[in-house]
Amino acid sequence: MNTEAVAKRLVELCRTGQYEQAQRELYADDAVSIEPVWAPPGAIGNAEGLPAIYEKGRKFAEGIEEFHGASCGDPVIAADWFSVAMGMDATFKGMGRVNMQEICVYRVRDGKIVHEQFFYSAD
């Protein structure tokens, strides 16, 4: 798949809440996942390699007490990179309800996502 096809498939899966399916289908075995350096307390942190990314997703899901909704915009594509605006409204253990908005940036190599990085505010 080219970058555009990967981006569209990721958005399709995310819009239906199939995050782990997206990782299994679209991510390279050596993919990395990067959070902001200043990520808030309780944030899962960075992950290197697909097994670590799966675990990061599971830990994130375990921290949610109640899920209220999510959004996923259309991808913006530039060569082997793309970005997507995403949002999540959830009540997190020990943090209360958070309406999180972020920009997610991805790099594609050989038809697979090799890099994801998240940009969001802590307030």
Secondary structure in CASP SS format (residue, H / E / C, confidence):
PFRMAT SS
TARGET T0000
AUTHOR 0000-0000-0000
METHOD secondary structure of the structure
MODEL  1
M C 1.00
N C 1.00
T H 1.00
E H 1.00
A H 1.00
V H 1.00
A H 1.00
K H 1.00
R H 1.00
L H 1.00
V H 1.00
E H 1.00
L H 1.00
C H 1.00
R H 1.00
T C 1.00
G C 1.00
Q C 1.00
Y H 1.00
E H 1.00
Q H 1.00
A H 1.00
Q H 1.00
R H 1.00
E H 1.00
L H 1.00
Y E 1.00
A E 1.00
D E 1.00
D E 1.00
A E 1.00
V E 1.00
S E 1.00
I E 1.00
E C 1.00
P C 1.00
V C 1.00
W C 1.00
A C 1.00
P C 1.00
P C 1.00
G C 1.00
A C 1.00
I C 1.00
G C 1.00
N C 1.00
A E 1.00
E E 1.00
G C 1.00
L H 1.00
P H 1.00
A H 1.00
I H 1.00
Y H 1.00
E H 1.00
K H 1.00
G H 1.00
R H 1.00
K H 1.00
F H 1.00
A H 1.00
E H 1.00
G C 1.00
I E 1.00
E E 1.00
E E 1.00
F E 1.00
H E 1.00
G E 1.00
A E 1.00
S E 1.00
C E 1.00
G C 1.00
D C 1.00
P C 1.00
V E 1.00
I E 1.00
A E 1.00
A C 1.00
D C 1.00
W E 1.00
F E 1.00
S E 1.00
V E 1.00
A E 1.00
M E 1.00
G E 1.00
M E 1.00
D E 1.00
A E 1.00
T E 1.00
F E 1.00
K C 1.00
G C 1.00
M C 1.00
G E 1.00
R E 1.00
V E 1.00
N E 1.00
M E 1.00
Q E 1.00
E E 1.00
I E 1.00
C E 1.00
V E 1.00
Y E 1.00
R E 1.00
V E 1.00
R E 1.00
D C 1.00
G C 1.00
K E 1.00
I E 1.00
V E 1.00
H E 1.00
E E 1.00
Q E 1.00
F E 1.00
F E 1.00
Y E 1.00
S C 1.00
A C 1.00
D C 1.00
END
